[in-house]
């Protein structure tokens, strides 16, 4: 199941003010983390993916790179959410897309007993940020460049984890679909069979829709 081009959610009406609205602080610029842009490093990641396309080791190239650079789990989590928001192509609604994407990923981390790496690097679950194709946000995963979006991701993720920000999706929201990610992909069947948990965007231009799945393990 693709979770990268697939996995989305919106803040439910009345759940909390939208970013930038009265009573909600505007996004704050925060220093972005280390950028990995070395061509040889990227080639090693590509080689591992080509050799392990159907294997649990598909993303070992990323793992080795981040482990060698001592990138911790908190930063890894922030990088994935930043990249997924970028992949969502939500435009002016990007800051609103942070919370639903983060909530789905954090729900998965909870079920995986807090193992961030097991969630982030599960094969093809966040393909829109880790697989290597033109529309993928893998470069944003490796090299976040927007300090304001990065700051918003860090702020909202930390607030959700601490309880300072109330989530809107519920504990069984384990999937989202990024409807604007690419016109080449067809929404998977589960976008019609699972119950929506929330969305970002209007009916005429959905960006991210999150879905409940009580049976996900």
N, C-alpha and C positions, 0 to 999 in steps of 0.2 A: 504493500500500500504506500503510495507516495504521500508524504506528509509535508513535503516542502512546497511543491506546487499545490499540494493538497493539505489543508488544515487552515481554518480560518475562523474568525469570530468577531462579534461586535459588542460594544458595550450596550447592555439592554437599556431601554428608555427608563430614565429615572434612577438608574443605579448609582450614578455619581456625575458631577459636572464634567463636561468635555474639556480637554486640555485647551487652555487659553480663555475659557469662559470665566464669569465672575466667580471668585472664590477659589479658582484653580491656578496655581503658579504657572507661568509660561515656561517653556523648555529652557533649561540652563545649559550653556556650553560647558563641556567637561573634556579634559584632555583625552584624546583617543589613545588606545593602547599601541603597542609595537606593531609595525607594519611588516608583513612578510611578502616581499615582492621579488625575491631572488628567482631568476629564471630556472636555475638548477633545482631549487627546492620545489618549484611548481612542476617541473618535469618528473621529479621523483614521485610526487603525489599522483600524477597522471599514469605513470608506469604501474604503480600499485593498483590503481583503479582498473586499468586494462587487464591486469593479471588476475584480479579478484572480483570481477563484475557480479558474480553470483555467490560470492563467499562472504561470511561475516567479517572478513579482513579487508573489505573493500576500502575502508577509510583509514587503514593503518598508516598511510602516508601522512595524513593530517596529524594523527595521534603521535607519531614519532617526532614530527616537527615541533608540536606544542610541548611535548615532554622534554625535548632537548632544550627548549627555551624556558622551561619551568613556568609555563602558563598554568595557573591554577583553575579550579573548577568554577569559581565565581566568574572569572573573566571568560572562560569558555562558554558558560551559559549566556553571558551578555553578548558575546560575539555571535552566537547562533541566533538569538532573538533579533539583534541588529540586522543580521543578514536576511532573516526571514521577512522582517518589515520592509527592507529594501526590495526584496524579491516580490513583495506584494504589490508594488507599483501603486500605492494608495494616494500619492500626491499630497494634497493639503490635509488629507486624513491620516497621514503616516503616524502622528503621535497617538491617534485614537486606536490604531492597529496594534500598538505595543502591548496593551493590557490583555486582549484576548489571546494573542499569540503567546505571550508569556504565561498566561494561566493554563493553557493547554500543555505547554512544555513542563511547567511546574507540577501539574497533575501527574504527568508521566514520571517525573523524577520521584514524586511521593510514592507511586506504586512500585517503582524500582528501588525502594528503600534508600532514597537519597543519592543514588549512583548517577551523577550527572553525565559522566562519560558514556555509560551504557545507553543512556537516552540519546545523547547527541550523535553518537556514532553507530546507532543501529542502522543496518543497511537499508538505504532508500527511504527512510522515514522522513528525512528532510532534504530530499533530492534537489529542491530549488535553491539550496544554499551549499550543498556539498558535491553534487554531481557536476561534471565538467561539460557544459554545453553553453551555447551563446547567451541564452536568457538567464542562466543561473547566476546567483549572487555569491558564488564562491570567492570572488575577489573581495567582496565586502566582508566575508567571513575571515579572510586572511588579512585584510587591510581596511579596517573601518576608517573612513576619512571625514565624516560629517560630525564635528564635535557636538552640535546641538542635538542631533538624533541620538548619538551615543549617550549624551547626558540624560536624555529623556528615558532611554532604555534602562540605564543604571538606576535612575530615580524610581521608576515605576516597579522594576523588578525587586529592588530592595524594599520598597513600601509594601508590595504584595507579600513578600516573604516574612516581613516583620509584623504584618497585620495592620499597619498604618493605612493601607489602601485596601478597601473591600473589593474582592473580586465579584464579577457579575455572572460567571458562567456556571458555577457549581462544580462538585468534585468528580463528575463523570464525563466532563468535556475533555475528550482525548484526541480529537481530530479537528482540523480546519482545512479549508481549501482556499487557495489564493486565486480568485477568479480573474484577476488582471495580470497574472504572472506571464502568461504566454498564450497566444491564440492557437498555437500548434497542439495544445493538449486539450483533451476532452475531459470534463469533470467525471471522476469515477462514480460507479454505481452507488456507493455508499452516501454520496451527497443527496441522494433521493430516498434512501432507506433509513438513514439515521435521523434522529430528531435534532433540528437546529437549536443551538444554545445561545446564539447571538450573532450579530453581524456588524460590519463596518461598511458604509456606503448605502445608497438608495437601491430600490428595486430595479431601477433602470441602469444602475452602475455599481453592482455589488463588488466589493474589494476583497473582504475576508469574511468567511462564514465559518463559525465553529459548530461542532456537532457532538452530541452525547453518544456514548457507547458503553452501556453498563457492563458489557461482557469483555471489554478490553483488558488484557493482562500483559 
